[in-house]
Amino acid sequence: MAVIVNNTRTFHYVEQGETEIVELTDPNPDFSVEEVLNFYTTAYPTLTTATIMPPKVTTDGRISYTFASTVGTKG
């Protein structure tokens, strides 16, 4: 018998050079991870160049995605 598990997704945003992690709610469970990233670009413009880090499964079974900003300073 197959067991279907509905994992809840969590999203986090880390801006390059910063230590603060912003937790983002899942706007729509039907969105792909890329669609979630695009959804948040209006609130966080640096997400337009962000990298989607590989997902991690938390101890409570949630799937956690991190959007890491790749915008930095020259030098």
C-alpha positions in Angstrom: 0.0 0.0 0.0 1.4 3.4 -1.0 1.3 6.2 1.5 0.9 9.7 0.2 2.5 12.4 2.3 1.6 16.1 1.7 4.8 17.9 2.7 4.5 21.5 3.6 7.0 23.8 1.9 8.8 26.6 3.5 10.8 29.3 1.8 13.7 31.5 3.1 15.5 34.4 1.6 19.1 35.3 2.4 20.6 38.4 0.9 24.3 38.0 0.1 26.5 39.4 2.8 23.6 39.5 5.3 23.0 37.2 8.3 19.2 37.8 8.5 17.0 35.1 7.1 13.6 36.1 6.0 10.9 33.4 6.1 8.4 33.6 3.2 5.0 31.9 3.3 4.0 29.6 0.5 1.7 31.8 -1.7 0.2 28.8 -3.5 1.0 25.1 -3.0 0.3 24.6 -6.7 3.2 27.0 -7.7 6.5 25.5 -8.7 9.5 26.7 -6.7 10.4 29.0 -9.6 6.9 30.5 -9.6 7.2 31.2 -5.9 10.5 32.9 -6.5 9.0 35.1 -9.3 6.0 35.8 -7.0 8.2 37.4 -4.4 10.4 39.5 -6.8 8.0 42.5 -6.4 8.6 42.6 -2.7 12.3 41.6 -2.9 13.8 42.9 -6.2 17.2 41.2 -5.6 15.4 37.9 -6.0 15.4 38.4 -9.8 19.0 37.2 -9.7 18.7 34.8 -6.8 19.8 31.2 -6.8 17.5 28.4 -5.6 19.5 26.3 -3.2 18.8 22.5 -3.1 15.8 21.7 -0.8 16.3 20.3 2.7 13.9 18.3 4.7 13.4 19.6 8.2 13.0 17.4 11.3 9.2 18.0 11.2 9.0 16.8 7.6 8.7 20.2 5.9 10.6 20.8 2.7 12.7 24.0 3.1 13.9 26.0 0.1 16.3 28.9 0.3 16.6 31.7 -2.2 20.1 33.1 -2.0 20.8 36.5 -3.5 23.7 36.6 -5.9 23.9 40.4 -6.0 27.0 41.7 -4.3 29.5 44.5 -4.4 32.4 44.8 -6.8 35.9 44.7 -5.4 
